[in-house]
Amino acid sequence: MSVFGLYSGYYDLLYQAKDYASEAAFVSSELSRSGMSSKSILDLGCGTGRHSAAFAQEGYAVHGIDISDAMLAEARVRQTRLVDDVRQGMSFGAGDVRTFRSTEKFGAA
């Protein structure tokens, strides 16, 4: 197990006071202000998916990438707790952000 796998058990506890919804709303407003019309986001290093969920609730299609299978498992559990239209706007995959490649296009990362 990597250090990221061990960290996953404490990640949400350490960041429980973090306001993910406000951060996502701020980024969304900045993307709109810059003229970005795409509603797709690549969440590199998505961790347990809290930003991914917040962006999906803002109406974005989000694909999260993380190196930790344990973090991705937590993200997928979080995804199952969301309403259908938000949950369907999210996907996750294992990968190292340093070497990740995709043929899919995203509006922002």
N, C-alpha and C positions, 0 to 999 in steps of 0.2 A: 504494500500500500504506500502510495506517495504521501508526501507531507500535505498535499491538498486533500487527500482522502481523510486524513486524521483531522484536519482543520474543519471539515464539513460539519462535524458534530457540534461545533461551537460557533460557526459562522453567523447564523441567524441570532443567536444569543448575544454575540458581540455587537451586532448592528441593529438590535431591536428598536432603538430610538431613532434610527435613520428614517427620514421622511422620503421614501422612494417615490410616492405619488407626486409630491411637490417637485422633486428633481425631474421626473419624467415630464411633468407639465411644463417646467421651465425649458427643457431641451426641445420639447414639441413646439413651444412658442418661438424659440430661436430658429428652429428649422423652417417654420412657416415664414418668419420674418425675413429669412435669407432667400425665400422664394422656392424652397423645396416643396414640390407637390406630391412626391412619392410617399406612400404610406407603408414603406417596408424598412425595417431596421435589422441590422446584423448586430447582435449583442455578444461581442467578443469577451470572453471571461465572464460568462453569465452567472457563475456561482449557483446559488439556489433559486435563481429565476425571479427574484423580487423586482428588479428593474424590468425584466421581460414582461412580467404580469402587469406592471404599471403602464408600460407602453401599449400593451394589448388593450387595456382598459381605456386608453386614449384613442383607440381605433386603428392602431398599427398592426401589421403582420410582422411578427418578430421571430427571428431564428437565433437561438442562443447556442453558443459554442463554449464548452469548458473541457479542460483536461481531466477533471476529476469525475469518475463515474459516480462517486458518492454524492457530489454536489448536483450532478444531473438527475440522480434519483430523487433528491429533495425537490428539484425544480419541477419534475414531472408530477410529484405528489401535489405540489402547490397548484399546478395546472389543472388537476382533476377537481379541485375545490372551486373553480371559477365557473361562471355561467357559460353555457354552450357557445355563444357567439364570441366571447372573449377567449375561451379555451381553444377554439378552432383557429384563432389567429396566432397561435404559438406553436413552435416546434423547437426541438433541441437535438444536438448532436455532439458527439465526443470529438475533440480535436485540440491541438496545440495552437494557440493564437499566433505563435511565432512562425508556423509553417502552414497554417490553414489556407486552402485554396478552394474556390467555388466557381462554377460556371454561372450560378445564379447571380443576378444583379440586385443590389439593395440601394435604397435611397440614402441611407446613412449607416454608419457603423459606430 
